[in-house]
Structure formats: structure tokens, C-alpha cells
């Protein structure tokens, strides 16, 4: 599949998954849950890369099909509980692994790639380290909060599936609004807030217009990717 078509397919599947997963928890409908599981299965399969991607794609598709059938028959849609926890936790770990002494923080790598071959000012690099920490804290808190919601969800949470009643039951609608909507709004808000703080701290930065910054980032993407790979 061409890269552009693959990208748009992933975007379309992601949006469809978010909408149907939200409907599954707010309307308590098996068809929405089954549809969301199916879209999530297709999204995971399409995202798999590597030399054995065909094998793993078939494994995911077969397992996903079985879960879709079970979900359509009324079984709890367990796969829909995992992304709000796994995705922010995985991203937080990715950022956090670059913070120990002797390594280059992830945001600093992006900054170096964006400005290459010019080396950014020391104050900019120090700010980039703090932004990396901010992402770790935010995403870690989001993952932890979503994990608590998944455990205490009622009906269909992990405690209830284990045969225990949650002390503080979480309604499905509350879970849907925070985990499947609020999580991504928080992440988007973090991008906006960080840009505003950066513009305030570095008034001489020529990229003060968000659209201009995005266009420049697309132009310099090869340098950014190279910096991410090699730190």
C-alpha cells in the first residue's frame, strides 16, 4: 500500500474507532462495541511493520474477528479498555527512556533536528528537556487515571469481571468522556499550551505562527527523523 494511502487509512480508522468506542460506552450498544473492536483490529493490523508483518497481521485479524463475534453477542468489549491505558503509558515510557544522564531527551532531539545544521541555544535545549519531563508527567498521569477508571468501570470493569464489586463504581459514560475523548483533548491541549509558553519564553523565535511552524516542521522532517534515530 502506498505511504499516503496507508496514512489516510490509519487516520480514518482511528477517527472511526474513537467515535464508535464512545458510542459503545455511552449508549451501551453491542453493535457499536463490535464495530469499534473491528476498527481497532484493522488499525492494529495496518500499523504492524517488520519482516514478519504478514504473519502477525493475519494473527491479529483472526483474533480480532473472534473478539468481534463475541462482542456482538454481548461479551464485554475488553479490547476497548486497553488503548486509553496502553497508548499514553507507552508514549510516556518512550519520552522517559531518553531522560537519564548521558542520553538526549526526546524533545531536544526534535529541536536539534528542526534547527539542523545550526545548534540551538543552550536555553532552548534546557527548555526542551523540561518539555520532555512535562510530557512524561502528563501522559503518566493520564495512563494511571485511565487504569483506575478501567478497574472500577461498572458494568464491565476489571474488578467486576474478577467477581468483585468496585468500591467507587465508574459509569460507562464517565469512562467514555474522559478515556476516549478527554485523554486526546488533554494531549492536544498540551501541544497548544507548550507552543504558547515557547513563544512567550523565546520572543526572538522566528516561528511564532503555528501554521508557519507546522509547514517548516514538514519541510525539515528528514532532519528531525535523523535526529530521533541517532539522538
Secondary structure, 3 states (H helix, E strand, C coil): CCHHHHHHHHHHHHHHHHHHHHHHHHHCCHHHHHHHHHHHHHHHHHHCCCCCHHHHHHHHHHHHHHHHHHHHCCCCCCHHHHHHHHHHHHHHHHHHCCCCCCCCCHHHHHHHHHHCCCCCCHHHHHHHHHHHHHHHHHHHHHHHHHHHHHHHECCCCHHHHCCCCCCCCECHHHHHHHHHHHHHHHHHHHHHHHHHHHHHHCCCCCCCCHHHHHHHHHHCHHHHHHHHHHC
